[in-house]
């Protein structure tokens, strides 16, 4: 099964750091859970089709 973050519209590529990151504006506690893999279901997850994601990034 793939990472659910890859299907989220907040999953963005950061050219400066050459990696993907969450652009949902997580607070300190949410970021800790995200980085340690203990996030469970993400409350910020927003599924979007590829067209919405590309439009959001432009």
N, CA, C and O of each residue as an XYZ file, in Angstrom:
232
protein
N       0.836     -1.178      0.000
C       0.000      0.000      0.000
C       0.881      1.241      0.000
O       1.894      1.288      0.697
N       0.499      2.235     -0.774
C       1.313      3.440     -0.870
C       1.035      4.367      0.310
O       0.059      4.195      1.039
N       1.896      5.332      0.477
C       1.770      6.322      1.536
C       0.566      7.210      1.251
O       0.476      7.767      0.157
N      -0.375      7.366      2.203
C      -1.542      8.215      1.949
C      -1.161      9.668      1.696
O      -1.919     10.395      1.053
N      -0.018     10.104      2.180
C       0.413     11.487      1.957
C       0.588     11.787      0.474
O       0.381     12.920      0.038
N       0.967     10.776     -0.302
C       1.175     10.982     -1.733
C      -0.111     11.342     -2.454
O      -0.057     11.907     -3.547
N      -1.265     11.033     -1.880
C      -2.552     11.334     -2.492
C      -3.165     12.628     -1.949
O      -4.255     13.018     -2.367
N      -2.483     13.282     -1.037
C      -3.015     14.474     -0.389
C      -2.609     15.735     -1.150
O      -1.497     15.832     -1.669
N      -3.524     16.693     -1.205
C      -3.222     17.932     -1.925
C      -2.223     18.808     -1.177
O      -1.677     19.743     -1.761
N      -1.971     18.527      0.105
C      -0.994     19.299      0.873
C       0.433     18.751      0.751
O       1.375     19.380      1.234
N       0.601     17.605      0.121
C       1.917     16.993     -0.042
C       2.628     17.711     -1.191
O       2.296     17.505     -2.358
N       3.600     18.547     -0.858
C       4.226     19.432     -1.841
C       5.728     19.195     -1.935
O       6.377     18.807     -0.963
N       6.257     19.436     -3.113
C       7.693     19.300     -3.341
C       8.385     20.612     -3.019
O       7.981     21.666     -3.508
N       9.420     20.553     -2.201
C      10.208     21.731     -1.837
C      11.510     21.697     -2.622
O      12.381     20.868     -2.360
N      11.637     22.602     -3.586
C      12.830     22.624     -4.446
C      14.088     22.991     -3.674
O      15.174     22.505     -3.990
N      13.953     23.838     -2.673
C      15.121     24.268     -1.898
C      15.762     23.093     -1.158
O      16.986     22.974     -1.118
N      14.924     22.219     -0.571
C      15.437     21.074      0.187
C      15.426     19.777     -0.609
O      15.891     18.747     -0.121
N      14.890     19.817     -1.851
C      14.859     18.669     -2.744
C      14.139     17.473     -2.111
O      14.631     16.346     -2.154
N      12.968     17.739     -1.525
C      12.177     16.671     -0.927
C      10.713     17.093     -0.857
O      10.372     18.256     -1.075
N       9.861     16.126     -0.551
C       8.440     16.408     -0.369
C       8.176     16.696      1.099
O       8.842     16.164      1.987
N       7.173     17.563      1.335
C       6.812     17.906      2.705
C       5.320     18.186      2.787
O       4.654     18.387      1.772
N       4.813     18.195      4.001
C       3.407     18.495      4.233
C       3.245     20.005      4.318
O       3.913     20.663      5.116
N       2.362     20.551      3.501
C       2.130     21.984      3.490
C       0.873     22.387      4.243
O       0.343     23.476      4.019
N       0.387     21.529      5.132
C      -0.867     21.792      5.835
C      -0.707     22.708      7.033
O      -1.706     23.057      7.662
N       0.491     23.107      7.371
C       0.694     23.984      8.518
C       0.483     23.266      9.834
O      -0.281     23.725     10.682
N       1.153     22.145     10.007
C       1.018     21.351     11.221
C       1.594     22.100     12.420
O       2.588     22.816     12.298
N       0.956     21.926     13.581
C       1.540     22.505     14.785
C       2.649     21.576     15.286
O       2.891     20.525     14.694
N       3.311     21.955     16.356
C       4.476     21.208     16.846
C       4.132     19.761     17.204
O       4.891     18.849     16.876
N       3.002     19.542     17.869
C       2.603     18.187     18.261
C       2.254     17.333     17.049
O       2.652     16.171     16.969
N       1.503     17.912     16.097
C       1.150     17.179     14.890
C       2.395     16.831     14.074
O       2.494     15.733     13.526
N       3.336     17.757     13.994
C       4.574     17.506     13.247
C       5.369     16.380     13.895
O       5.925     15.537     13.191
N       5.430     16.354     15.211
C       6.146     15.274     15.910
C       5.520     13.926     15.581
O       6.232     12.972     15.267
N       4.186     13.837     15.649
C       3.502     12.576     15.329
C       3.739     12.188     13.871
O       3.922     11.010     13.565
N       3.734     13.173     12.971
C       3.966     12.916     11.555
C       5.375     12.363     11.318
O       5.548     11.382     10.594
N       6.374     12.995     11.929
C       7.761     12.584     11.703
C       8.102     11.247     12.353
O       8.968     10.526     11.857
N       7.441     10.909     13.446
C       7.718      9.636     14.121
C       6.864      8.500     13.585
O       7.035      7.348     13.984
N       5.934      8.823     12.673
C       5.103      7.785     12.084
C       3.941      7.369     12.960
O       3.316      6.340     12.702
N       3.636      8.139     13.985
C       2.544      7.812     14.900
C       1.317      8.683     14.654
O       0.518      8.889     15.568
N       1.158      9.185     13.461
C       0.087     10.134     13.186
C      -1.280      9.468     13.085
O      -2.298     10.121     13.315
N      -1.324      8.193     12.749
C      -2.619      7.558     12.545
C      -3.301      8.173     11.349
O      -2.681      8.348     10.300
N      -4.561      8.502     11.491
C      -5.283      9.174     10.422
C      -5.040     10.670     10.509
O      -5.243     11.274     11.562
N      -4.616     11.256      9.433
C      -4.314     12.685      9.402
C      -5.606     13.489      9.298
O      -6.415     13.250      8.401
N      -5.805     14.435     10.202
C      -7.017     15.257     10.177
C      -6.964     16.302      9.068
O      -7.994     16.876      8.715
N      -5.789     16.556      8.516
C      -5.625     17.548      7.458
C      -5.708     16.948      6.059
O      -5.702     17.683      5.072
N      -5.787     15.625      5.962
C      -5.777     14.951      4.665
C      -6.926     15.440      3.793
O      -8.085     15.435      4.209
N      -6.590     15.860      2.586
C      -7.589     16.272      1.601
C      -7.249     15.580      0.290
O      -6.295     15.942     -0.398
N      -8.051     14.579     -0.035
C      -7.829     13.868     -1.288
C      -8.206     14.789     -2.437
O      -9.187     15.531     -2.377
N      -7.422     14.718     -3.448
C      -7.713     15.531     -4.625
C      -7.257     14.793     -5.858
O      -6.306     14.012     -5.819
N      -7.942     15.046     -6.945
C      -7.474     14.421     -8.170
C      -6.225     15.161     -8.649
O      -5.895     16.234     -8.143
N      -5.556     14.592     -9.602
C      -4.287     15.154    -10.066
C      -4.443     16.576    -10.593
O      -3.538     17.395    -10.434
N      -5.577     16.878    -11.216
C      -5.793     18.211    -11.759
C      -5.907     19.256    -10.658
O      -5.384     20.361    -10.800
N      -6.586     18.921     -9.559
C      -6.687     19.840     -8.428
C      -5.326     20.070     -7.790
O      -4.992     21.197     -7.424
N      -4.541     19.008     -7.656
C      -3.224     19.120     -7.036
C      -2.318     20.008     -7.872
O      -1.634     20.873     -7.323
N      -2.295     19.817     -9.183
C      -1.446     20.624    -10.058
C      -1.916     22.070    -10.037
O      -1.092     22.983     -9.978
N      -3.207     22.292    -10.082
C      -3.752     23.647    -10.047
C      -3.374     24.333     -8.732
O      -3.074     25.527     -8.723
N      -3.387     23.592     -7.626
C      -3.028     24.124     -6.305
C      -1.551     24.530     -6.269
O      -1.198     25.519     -5.627
N      -0.693     23.778     -6.950
C       0.746     24.046     -6.913
C       1.156     25.198     -7.801
O       2.255     25.726     -7.633
N       0.316     25.614     -8.745
C       0.679     26.689     -9.665
C       0.392     28.034     -9.097
O       0.642     29.047     -9.751
